Amino acid sequence: MSEKVTRKTFDEVMFSCYKPMDFVIDHAHGCKVVDTQGREYLDLTSGIAVNVLGHTPKKVVKIASRQCEELMHCSNIFTNKQTLTLASKLVSQTDFDRVFFVNSGAEANEAALKLARRVAFNQAGEDKNEIIAFNNSFHGRTFFSVSVGGQHKYSDGFGPKPAAITHIAFNDLSAFKKTISDKTCAVILEPVQGEGGIIPVDEKFLKEVRALCTKHHAMLIFDEVQTGVGRTGYFYAYQKLGIVPDALTTAKGLGSGLPIGALLAKEEFAKHFTAGTHGSTFGGNPVCCAIGSYIVDKVSDPDFLAKVRAKGAYLAEQLQKLGRQYQCFVQVRGEGLLLGAVLSKKYAGQSGRLQQCCCRQGLLTLVAGSDVLRLAPPLNIKRKELDRALVLLEQALIDFVREQD
Ligand SMILES: *Cc1c(COP(=O)(O)O)cnc(C)c1O
């Protein structure tokens, strides 16, 4: 059976919950993506902050294919070298003691939230079960993680939601003080809200959150699914912020394109997941872990991270310049190579249209809500490629502004 597929095939046989761009990707290397018509695109999306070393990096391909020949899967009834190696590396790169592997960001958050409830249940009983999360946050699409996420449009309409979840405004200390209590078992936040619009956490707010979580014995969870693995110019974003959460979730970039996620936690919390309390068939897959180990080594290198910060600063500065020149951005925000350009009032709600204009120029970009153009290029993107991307973006902005007038 060799059927010819086109973009139209998507509309015929796929669920409609995605609306992909009107071309079909054929292959990709580094920052270059090629569609089935042979058209080339420069990629500033990294598969939504996943391909940290660009597409199909040679070394990663080699590691994956060698590992496929040795051991592709073995279940968690056994353990294997690759899983243990990656776990050891994650522990030594962070302030956490233990690792639980899953296959995605949502599953990592699912595990973190279940752990928080279990810790509280064991220590204080059934009544300590409240979770505090923030408006516009995004934590994935399992029913628990999506209900904890702060965008109701994603969680409404699926029947009764998991209970005892409160959403408050991000960075609002007085709202937080009013909400946290001894009944709070977990607080979850993104150091930079990604899907919610590239909104960094306020550092003063965060210090208070840390102190109050400690006071009320609530587990502080950082969702670093998007900000982690070098994205912000630090291996994990918390490492810049100077406070340590009790648990951290990571996924996206960790597998360089293969699916892997992990929950990291301090021993005093992790110990509550005793044998049989949680599990995952594929979690800790040796192929994904072999790649993960390489990624951790490569991305945690201080020189590599310094370059991410330098390229991020350069890209932000150039975006600001373009924003002023075309009067289309009011602000450029974010950390490292996770940047959001906020559209000016005149173009409010039109990030999707700008993304289309970019696409027509051969530039792949992301949005974060309808007012923010989001860029998350491969972390090893070259300065020359960034400059090329900026030329394409300028062309796109010329179209974008002209079409509107
Ligand atoms: C993408 C993302 C998730 C969900 O990850 P999946 O792998 O799609 O389940 C969770 N949290 C944050 C902050 C994300 O950016």
The ligand as a Gaussian input file, in Angstrom:
#p B3LYP/6-31G(d) Opt

LIG

0 1
 C        4.303000      21.969000      25.971000
 C        4.088000      22.158000      27.410000
 C        3.462000      21.174000      28.195000
 C        2.864000      19.926000      27.611000
 O        3.825000      19.099000      27.069000
 P        3.352000      17.861000      26.144000
 O        4.633000      17.167000      25.828000
 O        2.662000      18.458000      24.957000
 O        2.429000      17.045000      26.948000
 C        3.377000      21.395000      29.559000
 N        3.848000      22.509000      30.115000
 C        4.449000      23.478000      29.395000
 C        4.984000      24.687000      30.084000
 C        4.572000      23.345000      28.016000
 O        5.134000      24.315000      27.297000

